[in-house]
Amino acid sequence: DWKLRSHFVRFIRARGRCEWCQAAHGQPHPVTGSKVILTTAHVFDHRPEACSLLNLAALCQLCHNRHDAAHRRAGRKARLDAASGQGELFPQSS
């Protein structure tokens, strides 16, 4: 039911505005000037199956990209490390 959840978050709950910066769907973004297309973002848990309404937010492209940047960077690093075949000699403990 992703389409229904996404529609609800973007257009019912958020009333067609980014929940973080208030940019309006279909209008020029106040910072970038590009047309705003609202997206539905996983805020706390990035797994696709974590689609509780509390974990979802209606975000403009700018806010969504800023939010996901660290997550994408970590995934890219993990893929590059795995592809190198070297592994870590001294893995860091968390």
DSSP file (Angstrom, degrees, kcal/mol; ACC not computed):
  #  RESIDUE AA STRUCTURE BP1 BP2  ACC     N-H-->O    O-->H-N    N-H-->O    O-->H-N    TCO  KAPPA ALPHA  PHI   PSI    X-CA   Y-CA   Z-CA
    1    1 A D     >        0   0    0      0, 0.0     4,-2.3     0, 0.0     5,-0.2   0.000 360.0 360.0 360.0  31.0    0.0    0.0    0.0
    2    2 A W  H  >  +     0   0    0      1,-0.2     4,-3.3     2,-0.2     5,-0.3   0.899 360.0  54.3 -60.0 -43.0    3.0    2.3   -0.6
    3    3 A K  H  > S+     0   0    0      1,-0.2     4,-2.4     2,-0.2    -1,-0.2   0.906 111.0  46.1 -59.5 -41.8    1.1    4.6   -3.1
    4    4 A L  H  > S+     0   0    0      2,-0.2     4,-2.5     1,-0.2    -1,-0.2   0.927 114.9  46.2 -66.6 -45.8   -1.7    5.2   -0.6
    5    5 A R  H  X S+     0   0    0     -4,-2.3     4,-2.7     2,-0.2     5,-0.2   0.929 113.8  48.9 -61.8 -45.8    0.8    5.8    2.3
    6    6 A S  H  X S+     0   0    0     -4,-3.3     4,-2.5     1,-0.2     5,-0.3   0.926 112.4  47.5 -61.9 -45.8    2.9    8.2    0.2
    7    7 A H  H  X>S+     0   0    0     -4,-2.4     4,-2.8    -5,-0.3     5,-0.7   0.924 112.5  50.1 -61.2 -44.9   -0.2   10.1   -1.0
    8    8 A F  I  X>S+     0   0    0     -4,-2.5     5,-2.8     1,-0.2     4,-1.5   0.939 112.9  45.7 -59.4 -48.8   -1.5   10.4    2.5
    9    9 A V  I  <>S+     0   0    0     -4,-2.7     5,-1.6     3,-0.2    49,-0.3   0.924 120.6  38.5 -62.1 -46.0    1.8   11.7    3.9
   10   10 A R  I  <5S+     0   0    0     -4,-2.5     6,-2.3    -5,-0.2     7,-0.4   0.902 131.2  19.5 -75.1 -42.7    2.4   14.2    1.1
   11   11 A F  I  <5S+     0   0    0     -4,-2.8    -3,-0.2    -5,-0.3    -2,-0.2   0.684 130.0  33.6-110.9 -19.5   -1.0   15.6    0.4
   12   12 A I  I  <<S+     0   0    0     -4,-1.5    -3,-0.2    -5,-0.7    -4,-0.1   0.861 127.7  29.5 -97.5 -61.3   -3.3   14.9    3.4
   13   13 A R  I   <S+     0   0    0     -5,-2.8    -4,-0.2     1,-0.2    -3,-0.2   0.945 133.8  32.0 -66.2 -48.6   -0.9   15.1    6.4
   14   14 A A  S > <S-     0   0    0     -5,-1.6     3,-1.0    -6,-0.4    -1,-0.2   0.531  97.9-135.4 -89.2  -6.3    1.6   17.7    4.9
   15   15 A R  T 3   -     0   0    0      1,-0.2    -4,-0.2    -6,-0.1    -3,-0.1   0.841  69.6 -53.0  54.9  37.7   -1.1   19.5    2.8
   16   16 A G  T 3  S+     0   0    0     -6,-2.3     9,-3.0     1,-0.2     2,-0.3   0.711 114.6 109.6  77.1  20.1    1.2   19.6   -0.2
   17   17 A R  B <  S-A   24   0A   0     -3,-1.0    -1,-0.2    -7,-0.4     7,-0.2  -0.953  78.1 -99.1-129.6 149.5    4.2   21.2    1.5
   18   18 A C     >  -     0   0    0      5,-2.5     4,-1.5    -2,-0.3    41,-0.2  -0.457  30.0-140.7 -60.9 130.4    7.6   20.0    2.6
   19   19 A E  T  4 S+     0   0    0     39,-3.4    -1,-0.2     1,-0.2    40,-0.1   0.617  96.9  40.2 -73.2 -10.4    7.3   19.1    6.3
   20   20 A W  T  4 S+     0   0    0     38,-0.3    -1,-0.2     3,-0.1    39,-0.1   0.819 133.2  13.6-105.1 -41.7   10.8   20.6    7.0
   21   21 A C  T  4 S-     0   0    0      2,-0.1    -2,-0.2     0, 0.0    38,-0.1   0.483  91.1-125.4-116.3  -4.7   11.1   23.8    4.9
   22   22 A Q     <  +     0   0    0     -4,-1.5    -3,-0.1     1,-0.2     2,-0.1   0.602  47.6 163.1  71.0  14.2    7.4   24.3    3.8
   23   23 A A        -     0   0    0     -6,-0.1    -5,-2.5     1,-0.1     2,-0.3  -0.439  39.0-120.0 -62.8 137.3    8.2   24.5    0.1
   24   24 A A  B >   -A   17   0A   0      4,-0.3     3,-1.8    -7,-0.2    12,-0.4  -0.655  22.9-108.5 -89.3 134.2    4.9   24.0   -1.8
   25   25 A H  T 3  S+     0   0    0     -9,-3.0    12,-0.2    -2,-0.3    -1,-0.1  -0.316 103.1  13.3 -56.6 132.3    4.4   21.1   -4.3
   26   26 A G  T 3  S+     0   0    0     10,-3.3    -1,-0.3     1,-0.3    11,-0.1   0.346 108.1 101.6  83.6  -6.7    4.4   22.2   -7.9
   27   27 A Q  S <  S-     0   0    0     -3,-1.8     9,-2.7     9,-0.1    -1,-0.3  -0.636  86.3 -82.8-104.1 164.0    5.8   25.7   -7.1
   28   28 A P  B     -B   35   0B   0      0, 0.0    -4,-0.3     0, 0.0     7,-0.2  -0.450  50.4-111.6 -64.2 137.2    9.3   27.1   -7.5
   29   29 A H     >  -     0   0    0      5,-2.5     4,-1.7     1,-0.1     6,-0.0  -0.510  19.1-131.3 -69.7 135.9   11.5   26.1   -4.5
   30   30 A P  T  4 S+     0   0    0      0, 0.0    -1,-0.1     0, 0.0     0, 0.0   0.747 103.3  31.0 -62.6 -23.0   12.4   29.2   -2.4
   31   31 A V  T  4 S+     0   0    0      3,-0.1    -2,-0.0     0, 0.0     0, 0.0   0.866 132.4  25.9 -99.3 -50.1   16.1   28.3   -2.4
   32   32 A T  T  4 S-     0   0    0      2,-0.1     3,-0.1     1,-0.0     0, 0.0   0.732  85.9-137.7 -91.6 -23.3   16.8   26.5   -5.7
   33   33 A G     <  +     0   0    0     -4,-1.7     2,-0.1     1,-0.3     3,-0.1   0.323  61.1 127.6  81.5  -9.7   14.1   27.9   -7.9
   34   34 A S  S    S-     0   0    0     -6,-0.2    -5,-2.5     1,-0.1    -1,-0.3  -0.422  74.6 -86.4 -79.0 157.5   13.3   24.5   -9.4
   35   35 A K  B     -B   28   0B   0     -7,-0.2     2,-0.4    -2,-0.1    -1,-0.1  -0.435  47.4-122.5 -64.4 129.7    9.8   23.1   -9.4
   36   36 A V        -     0   0    0     -9,-2.7   -10,-3.3   -12,-0.4     2,-0.5  -0.617  28.1-176.6 -79.5 126.8    9.1   21.3   -6.1
   37   37 A I        -     0   0    0     -2,-0.4    24,-0.2   -12,-0.2     2,-0.1  -0.978  25.1-133.8-118.9 113.1    8.1   17.6   -6.4
   38   38 A L        -     0   0    0     -2,-0.5     2,-0.3    22,-0.1    22,-0.2  -0.424  24.4-169.4 -68.7 140.5    7.2   16.3   -2.9
   39   39 A T  E     -C   59   0C   0     20,-3.1    20,-2.6    -2,-0.1     2,-0.6  -0.819  23.7-120.0-121.7 163.9    8.7   12.9   -2.1
   40   40 A T  E     -C   58   0C   0     -2,-0.3     2,-0.3    18,-0.2    18,-0.2  -0.942  35.0-165.3-108.4 118.5    8.1   10.5    0.8
   41   41 A A  E     -C   57   0C   0     16,-3.0    16,-1.8    -2,-0.6     2,-0.7  -0.788  25.2-127.2-108.3 144.6   11.2   10.0    2.9
   42   42 A H  E     -C   56   0C   0     -2,-0.3    14,-0.2    14,-0.2     9,-0.1  -0.819  31.9-174.4 -82.3 118.0   12.1    7.3    5.5
   43   43 A V        +     0   0    0     12,-3.3    -1,-0.2    -2,-0.7     3,-0.1   0.926  69.4   9.9 -88.5 -48.1   13.3    9.6    8.3
   44   44 A F  S    S+     0   0    0     11,-0.4     2,-0.5     1,-0.3    -2,-0.1   0.845 130.5  36.7-102.9 -43.2   14.6    7.3   11.1
   45   45 A D        -     0   0    0      5,-0.2    -1,-0.3    10,-0.2    -2,-0.1  -0.961  63.6-163.1-118.1 116.2   14.8    3.8    9.6
   46   46 A H        +     0   0    0     -2,-0.5    -4,-0.1    -3,-0.1    -1,-0.1   0.523  52.0 116.4 -80.7  -5.4   15.9    3.7    6.0
   47   47 A R    >   -     0   0    0      1,-0.1     3,-1.7     2,-0.1    -2,-0.1  -0.412  69.9-130.4 -65.7 137.4   14.7    0.1    5.3
   48   48 A P  T 3  S+     0   0    0      0, 0.0    -1,-0.1     0, 0.0    -3,-0.0   0.831 106.9  56.9 -57.5 -33.0   11.9    0.0    2.7
   49   49 A E  T 3  S+     0   0    0      1,-0.2     2,-1.8     2,-0.1    -2,-0.1   0.619  84.3  86.3 -76.7 -10.2    9.8   -2.2    4.9
   50   50 A A    <   +     0   0    0     -3,-1.7    -5,-0.2     1,-0.2    -1,-0.2  -0.547  51.4 141.9 -86.7  72.3    9.9    0.4    7.8
   51   51 A C        +     0   0    0     -2,-1.8    -1,-0.2    -9,-0.1     2,-0.1  -0.078  12.3 144.5-112.1  34.5    7.0    2.3    6.4
   52   52 A S    >   -     0   0    0      1,-0.1     3,-1.7     3,-0.0     4,-0.5  -0.441  61.2-119.2 -63.9 145.5    5.2    3.3    9.6
   53   53 A L  G >  S+     0   0    0      1,-0.3     3,-0.6     2,-0.2    -1,-0.1   0.776 115.4  60.4 -60.7 -24.7    3.6    6.8    9.2
   54   54 A L  G 3  S+     0   0    0      1,-0.2    -1,-0.3     3,-0.0    -3,-0.0   0.712 105.0  48.8 -73.7 -19.4    5.8    7.9   12.1
   55   55 A N  G <  S+     0   0    0     -3,-1.7   -12,-3.3   -12,-0.1   -11,-0.4   0.442 101.0  80.7 -96.7  -2.1    8.9    7.0   10.0
   56   56 A L  E <   +C   42   0C   0     -3,-0.6     2,-0.3    -4,-0.5   -14,-0.2  -0.826  52.7 179.9-111.2 145.4    7.7    8.9    6.9
   57   57 A A  E     -C   41   0C   0    -16,-1.8   -16,-3.0    -2,-0.3     2,-0.7  -0.996  31.1-122.1-140.7 145.4    7.9   12.5    6.0
   58   58 A A  E     +C   40   0C   0     -2,-0.3   -39,-3.4   -49,-0.3     2,-0.4  -0.788  45.3 173.1 -84.3 115.8    6.9   14.6    3.0
   59   59 A L  E     -C   39   0C   0    -20,-2.6   -20,-3.1    -2,-0.7   -41,-0.1  -0.947  32.3-123.6-129.2 147.0   10.0   16.3    1.8
   60   60 A C     >  -     0   0    0     -2,-0.4     4,-2.6   -22,-0.2     5,-0.2  -0.294  44.1 -97.7 -72.6 170.7   11.0   18.4   -1.2
   61   61 A Q  H  > S+     0   0    0      1,-0.2     4,-2.8     2,-0.2     5,-0.2   0.900 123.0  52.2 -60.6 -40.9   14.0   17.2   -3.2
   62   62 A L  H  > S+     0   0    0      2,-0.2     4,-2.3     1,-0.2    -1,-0.2   0.948 113.5  41.7 -62.8 -50.2   16.5   19.5   -1.4
   63   63 A C  H  > S+     0   0    0      2,-0.2     4,-2.4     1,-0.2    -1,-0.2   0.895 115.7  50.9 -64.5 -40.2   15.5   18.4    2.1
   64   64 A H  H  X S+     0   0    0     -4,-2.6     4,-2.4     2,-0.2    -2,-0.2   0.931 111.9  46.4 -64.5 -45.4   15.3   14.7    1.0
   65   65 A N  H  X S+     0   0    0     -4,-2.8     4,-1.1    -5,-0.2    -2,-0.2   0.902 113.2  49.1 -64.6 -40.8   18.7   14.8   -0.6
   66   66 A R  H  < S+     0   0    0     -4,-2.3     4,-0.5    -5,-0.2     3,-0.4   0.913 112.9  48.1 -63.4 -41.6   20.3   16.5    2.4
   67   67 A H  H  < S+     0   0    0     -4,-2.4     4,-0.4     1,-0.2     3,-0.3   0.905 116.6  41.9 -65.2 -42.0   18.7   14.0    4.7
   68   68 A D  H  X S+     0   0    0     -4,-2.4     4,-2.8     1,-0.2     5,-0.3   0.550  89.0  93.2 -83.8  -7.9   19.8   11.0    2.7
   69   69 A A  H  X S+     0   0    0     -4,-1.1     4,-2.6    -3,-0.4    -1,-0.2   0.904  87.5  43.8 -56.7 -49.2   23.3   12.2    1.9
   70   70 A A  H  > S+     0   0    0     -4,-0.5     4,-2.4    -3,-0.3    -1,-0.2   0.896 114.7  50.6 -65.1 -39.6   25.1   10.6    4.9
   71   71 A H  H  > S+     0   0    0     -4,-0.4     4,-2.1     2,-0.2    -2,-0.2   0.920 113.0  45.4 -63.9 -44.6   23.2    7.3    4.4
   72   72 A R  H  X S+     0   0    0     -4,-2.8     4,-2.6     2,-0.2    -2,-0.2   0.902 111.7  52.7 -65.1 -41.5   24.1    7.3    0.7
   73   73 A R  H  X S+     0   0    0     -4,-2.6     4,-2.4    -5,-0.3    -2,-0.2   0.918 109.8  48.1 -60.8 -44.2   27.8    8.1    1.4
   74   74 A A  H  X S+     0   0    0     -4,-2.4     4,-2.3     1,-0.2    -1,-0.2   0.902 112.8  48.5 -63.8 -41.7   28.0    5.3    3.9
   75   75 A G  H  X S+     0   0    0     -4,-2.1     4,-2.3     2,-0.2    -2,-0.2   0.895 110.8  50.4 -65.1 -40.4   26.5    2.8    1.4
   76   76 A R  H  X S+     0   0    0     -4,-2.6     4,-2.4     2,-0.2    -2,-0.2   0.915 111.2  48.7 -63.6 -43.4   28.8    4.0   -1.3
   77   77 A K  H  X S+     0   0    0     -4,-2.4     4,-2.7     2,-0.2    -2,-0.2   0.914 111.1  50.2 -62.9 -43.2   31.9    3.5    0.9
   78   78 A A  H  X S+     0   0    0     -4,-2.3     4,-2.4     1,-0.2    -2,-0.2   0.905 111.6  48.2 -62.7 -41.7   30.7    0.0    2.0
   79   79 A R  H  X S+     0   0    0     -4,-2.3     4,-2.3     2,-0.2    -1,-0.2   0.908 113.1  47.5 -65.8 -41.1   30.2   -1.0   -1.7
   80   80 A L  H  X S+     0   0    0     -4,-2.4     4,-1.6     2,-0.2    -2,-0.2   0.910 112.7  49.1 -65.9 -41.4   33.7    0.4   -2.7
   81   81 A D  H  X>S+     0   0    0     -4,-2.7     4,-0.8     1,-0.2     6,-0.7   0.918 112.9  47.3 -62.4 -43.6   35.3   -1.4    0.3
   82   82 A A  H ><5S+     0   0    0     -4,-2.4     3,-0.6     1,-0.2    -2,-0.2   0.889 111.4  51.2 -65.8 -38.6   33.6   -4.6   -0.6
   83   83 A A  H 3<5S+     0   0    0     -4,-2.3    -1,-0.2     1,-0.2    -2,-0.2   0.789 101.3  62.0 -69.8 -27.1   34.6   -4.3   -4.3
   84   84 A S  H 3<5S-     0   0    0     -4,-1.6    -1,-0.2    -5,-0.1    -2,-0.2   0.774  93.4-144.7 -71.0 -24.2   38.2   -3.7   -3.4
   85   85 A G  T <<5S+     0   0    0     -4,-0.8    -3,-0.1    -3,-0.6    -2,-0.1   0.522  71.0 105.9  75.0   3.6   38.5   -7.1   -1.8
   86   86 A Q      < -     0   0    0     -5,-0.5    -4,-0.1     1,-0.0    -5,-0.1   0.865  57.5-168.4 -85.7 -38.2   40.9   -5.8    0.8
   87   87 A G        -     0   0    0     -6,-0.7     2,-0.5     2,-0.0    -5,-0.0   0.026  39.2 -62.1  67.3 172.5   38.6   -5.6    3.9
   88   88 A E        -     0   0    0      1,-0.2    -1,-0.0     4,-0.0    -7,-0.0  -0.806  34.1-157.5 -95.8 132.4   39.7   -3.8    7.0
   89   89 A L  S    S+     0   0    0     -2,-0.5    -1,-0.2     1,-0.3    -2,-0.0   0.901  95.0  22.8 -71.2 -41.4   42.8   -5.0    8.8
   90   90 A F  S    S-     0   0    0      2,-0.0    -1,-0.3     0, 0.0     0, 0.0  -0.768  87.2-153.2-127.0  84.9   41.7   -3.5   12.0
   91   91 A P        -     0   0    0      0, 0.0     2,-0.3     0, 0.0    -4,-0.0  -0.277  20.6-117.0 -60.8 142.6   37.9   -3.0   12.0
   92   92 A Q        -     0   0    0      2,-0.0     2,-0.3     1,-0.0    -4,-0.0  -0.623  24.5-134.9 -79.8 135.2   36.7   -0.1   14.2
   93   93 A S              0   0    0     -2,-0.3    -1,-0.0     1,-0.1     0, 0.0  -0.671 360.0 360.0 -88.6 148.6   34.4   -1.2   17.0
   94   94 A S              0   0    0     -2,-0.3    -1,-0.1     0, 0.0    -2,-0.0   0.461 360.0 360.0 -86.5 360.0   31.2    0.8   17.6
